[in-house]
């Protein structure tokens, strides 16, 4: 009888011990899970992560300088923020060189890429192609030059300089959108604006051969930046 009672007491003690152990493990696991979740939320809501998301949206809208300003607001930027800033700096530097007719300088500024932002890389490819085309003697409009028009079209001489600059910004974005839509985003492509009227553009597309000695004609295209419609003219 005493033996059975002793066995029952041992069994009861074992059950209590197992229960306490399971409870402790459950609380520890819950604590670890809670800590991990808290750390994830903190990381996702960090100023660096928020600035990165904001900058991506601004780049998608073509507002590159504003995106740069947003990233500059971050006190302790993450590595991906630094990479994106590096590419934005290169693009803005190249755009400034391009507008100043320093086409080789523009191409050189776009050689290094640090981020994997598809829209920015596409814009960099397009600008590099336009700068290469201009450096090789192609006719490319810039924000400091007059709009190129066909012989049978009269340029509007009464347009103000601010209106011309606004039109050029629209043209730059149209080139990026056209190149992305058609897949003409490699550095071997040259996209030359032949003429523009409102939202309608005529682009001449050339592609360099393997050793970049000859730019072969791909075609001349009509592009409507509002509807995204493309038609090949020749």
C-alpha distance (Angstrom), angle and dihedral (degrees) to the residues before:
residue distance angle dihedral
X1 . . .
X2 3.80 . .
X3 3.80 89.0 .
X4 3.81 92.4 54.7
X5 3.80 91.5 47.3
X6 3.79 90.1 50.5
X7 3.79 91.1 50.6
X8 3.80 91.4 49.8
X9 3.80 91.2 51.1
X10 3.78 91.3 50.5
X11 3.80 91.4 48.6
X12 3.80 91.2 49.6
X13 3.78 92.2 49.1
X14 3.81 89.9 49.8
X15 3.80 92.0 51.9
X16 3.82 91.5 49.6
X17 3.80 91.3 48.2
X18 3.83 92.3 50.2
X19 3.81 91.3 47.4
X20 3.81 92.5 51.0
X21 3.80 90.9 47.3
X22 3.82 93.0 50.0
X23 3.80 91.0 47.9
X24 3.80 91.9 50.2
X25 3.82 91.8 48.6
X26 3.78 91.0 48.8
X27 3.80 92.0 51.7
X28 3.81 91.4 47.1
X29 3.81 92.2 49.6
X30 3.79 90.5 47.6
X31 3.81 89.9 49.6
X32 3.83 92.1 50.0
X33 3.82 91.1 47.0
X34 3.78 91.4 48.7
X35 3.81 92.0 48.7
X36 3.82 91.9 48.1
X37 3.81 91.6 48.6
X38 3.78 90.8 48.3
X39 3.81 91.7 50.4
X40 3.82 91.2 49.0
X41 3.81 91.9 51.0
X42 3.80 91.0 47.0
X43 3.80 91.4 50.8
X44 3.81 93.1 46.9
X45 3.81 91.4 49.6
X46 3.82 95.7 44.9
X47 3.82 117.8 127.1
X48 3.80 89.7 -117.2
X49 3.82 93.5 53.9
X50 3.80 92.6 45.5
X51 3.80 92.1 49.2
X52 3.79 89.8 50.0
X53 3.82 91.9 53.3
X54 3.80 91.6 46.7
X55 3.80 91.7 49.1
X56 3.81 92.2 50.8
X57 3.80 89.7 54.0
X58 3.81 92.1 48.3
X59 3.81 91.4 49.0
X60 3.79 89.7 51.4
X61 3.82 87.6 55.3
X62 3.82 90.9 49.7
X63 3.83 93.2 -112.1
X64 3.79 96.8 133.6
X65 3.80 99.9 158.8
X66 3.80 91.2 48.4
X67 3.80 89.4 50.6
X68 3.80 89.0 51.7
X69 3.80 91.1 50.4
X70 3.80 90.1 50.2
X71 3.80 92.8 53.5
X72 3.80 91.0 46.6
X73 3.80 88.1 61.8
X74 3.83 91.3 68.6
X75 3.80 112.4 100.4
X76 3.82 96.8 -163.2
X77 3.82 106.3 24.2
X78 3.79 121.1 -163.0
X79 3.80 120.9 -125.5
X80 3.81 93.5 -98.1
X81 3.82 90.1 50.8
X82 3.81 89.4 52.0
X83 3.82 90.6 48.5
X84 3.79 92.4 50.5
X85 3.82 90.8 46.9
X86 3.78 89.4 52.3
X87 3.80 92.4 54.4
X88 3.79 92.6 44.6
X89 3.81 90.2 51.4
X90 3.80 89.9 50.7
X91 3.81 92.2 48.8
X92 3.80 94.7 47.6
X93 3.81 91.1 45.7
X94 3.80 90.3 49.8
X95 3.81 91.9 47.9
X96 3.80 90.3 52.2
X97 3.81 90.9 48.9
X98 3.80 90.7 47.3
X99 3.80 92.7 51.0
X100 3.81 87.8 50.0
X101 3.83 89.8 53.4
X102 3.81 91.5 -112.1
X103 3.79 92.5 133.5
X104 3.81 97.0 163.8
X105 3.80 89.1 51.1
X106 3.79 89.7 51.8
X107 3.81 91.8 51.9
X108 3.81 91.9 47.9
X109 3.81 92.4 50.4
X110 3.80 90.3 56.6
X111 3.81 97.9 51.6
X112 3.81 97.7 93.9
X113 3.80 122.6 62.5
X114 3.80 123.6 -172.8
X115 3.80 106.2 167.0
X116 3.78 132.2 56.8
X117 3.80 96.4 -135.9
X118 3.80 102.4 142.6
X119 3.81 97.3 -158.0
X120 3.81 93.7 48.7
X121 3.80 92.4 45.6
X122 3.80 89.3 50.9
X123 3.81 90.8 51.5
X124 3.81 89.9 48.5
X125 3.81 91.4 50.0
X126 3.79 91.5 50.0
X127 3.80 93.9 47.7
X128 3.81 90.4 47.1
X129 3.81 90.1 52.1
X130 3.80 92.5 48.7
X131 3.81 91.8 47.6
X132 3.81 90.9 48.5
X133 3.80 90.0 50.0
X134 3.79 91.9 49.6
X135 3.80 91.7 46.8
X136 3.80 88.9 53.8
X137 3.79 92.5 53.0
X138 3.82 99.5 -90.6
X139 3.80 119.4 148.9
X140 3.79 107.4 -113.0
X141 3.79 125.5 164.5
X142 3.82 117.9 -128.4
X143 3.78 132.8 -171.5
X144 3.81 88.5 -101.5
X145 3.82 96.0 50.9
X146 3.78 133.6 71.2
X147 3.78 120.3 -97.7
X148 3.81 114.4 -90.1
X149 3.82 112.0 -123.0
X150 3.83 134.3 -178.5
X151 3.82 118.1 -101.3
X152 3.79 93.1 -107.0
X153 3.81 93.3 52.4
X154 3.81 125.3 80.1
X155 3.77 118.1 -138.4
X156 3.80 115.8 -127.7
X157 3.81 100.7 -112.8
X158 3.79 92.5 -175.4
X159 3.80 94.3 66.0
X160 3.78 113.0 117.9
X161 3.81 121.9 -123.0
X162 3.81 90.8 -114.1
X163 3.81 90.5 54.3
X164 3.81 90.1 49.1
X165 3.80 91.0 51.5
X166 3.81 91.6 48.6
X167 3.80 89.7 50.7
X168 3.81 90.4 50.9
X169 3.81 92.1 54.5
X170 3.79 88.1 53.2
X171 3.81 89.8 48.7
X172 3.79 92.9 51.9
X173 3.78 90.5 52.4
X174 3.80 90.7 46.3
X175 3.81 90.3 55.1
X176 3.81 90.8 51.4
X177 3.81 93.0 47.9
X178 3.81 93.0 45.4
X179 3.82 93.0 48.4
X180 3.80 91.9 47.9
X181 3.80 93.0 47.3
X182 3.80 93.7 49.5
X183 3.80 97.7 37.3
X184 3.82 93.8 -115.9
X185 3.80 92.1 136.5
X186 3.80 103.9 115.8
X187 3.79 120.7 107.5
X188 3.81 88.9 -115.4
X189 3.83 91.6 67.8
X190 3.79 123.4 91.6
X191 3.81 117.9 -160.6
X192 3.79 113.7 -167.1
X193 3.80 122.0 -172.2
X194 3.80 107.4 -134.0
X195 3.79 96.2 177.7
X196 3.79 142.4 -22.5
X197 3.78 135.2 -160.0
X198 3.78 118.4 179.6
X199 3.80 106.0 -52.9
X200 3.82 94.5 -15.3
X201 3.80 119.7 96.2
X202 3.78 136.5 179.3
X203 3.80 111.8 -149.0
X204 3.78 126.7 -170.7
X205 3.80 110.5 -152.0
X206 3.79 123.2 -158.9
X207 3.78 131.0 174.5
X208 3.79 126.2 -151.7
X209 3.79 119.2 -128.5
X210 3.81 120.9 -119.1
X211 3.82 95.2 -81.0
X212 3.83 94.5 38.4
X213 3.81 93.5 -120.3
X214 3.81 97.8 117.8
X215 3.82 130.2 36.4
X216 3.80 106.6 -151.5
X217 3.78 120.9 -155.4
X218 3.80 114.3 -106.2
X219 3.79 95.5 177.3
X220 3.78 148.1 -79.0
X221 3.77 115.5 -92.4
X222 3.77 137.4 -166.8
X223 3.81 112.8 -141.6
X224 3.80 131.0 -174.4
X225 3.80 107.9 -157.7
X226 3.81 92.7 -162.6
X227 3.80 98.2 54.3
X228 3.82 98.0 23.4
X229 3.81 89.9 -128.1
X230 3.81 116.1 156.6
X231 3.81 127.5 -170.1
X232 3.79 127.8 175.4
X233 3.79 112.9 -125.8
X234 3.79 98.6 -175.7
